[in-house]
């Protein structure tokens, strides 16, 4: 039986990871300001969430440098 790697994370962080997944699947991109505005978090927290998402689902996200959005 496979365990959910996010099960030990706080609910607020799981919510943000779900939002990242939603934006990537339906809009094809996500930006730090998207997370900052939606959840009222700082840039560092948004960066951590994006890095964690990439660690958990590396095939789902591609980072483009120089302020470009992360893409599906």
N, C-alpha and C positions, 0 to 999 in steps of 0.2 A: 504494500500500500504506500503510495507516494504522499508525502506531506506537503502542505502549502508553504512555500518559503516565506510568505508574507504573514503567516498566522501569528508570529511573535511580534510583529510591528504594531505600534499604536494605531488605533482606528483612523485618526486624522491623517497619518501617513499613507495608510491603505487607500483612503479616499483620494488623496492626491495622485497616487499611482494609478488608480482607476481612471481618474480624469486624464492623465497622460495617455493611457491606453485608448480612451474614447476619442480624444483629439487626433491621435495618430491614425486610428482606424477610419474615422469618418471625415476628417479634414486633411489628413495626410501630413500634418506638421504640428509641432508644438514649440512654443517659445517660453523662455523664462518669464517674461512679463505676463503671459497668459496665466501662469500659476500664481504669480504675485498678485495680480488683480483678483482672480477668482477666490483665492484663499486668504488674502491679506497677509502674505508672508514676505520675508525679505529675500533678496537675490541669492544669498548664500544657501538658504533653505531650499529654494527652487533648484539651484544647481545640484545640491545633494540628492534631491528627489529624482532629477533627471539622470544623475550618475547611477543611482540605485536601480532605476528602471532599466538602464542599459546593462547593468550587471545581471539583472534577473531575466531579461529578454533581449539579448544582444542582437538577435536576428530581426527584431522589430523596429529598431531605431538606428539611424545613421546621422552622426553629428557632422555638420558642415561649419567650418570655422568662420571667423569674422562676422559674428552676429547673425548668421543665417539660422533658420529654424532647424530643429531636429526633424527628420523626415522618416516616414514609414518605409 
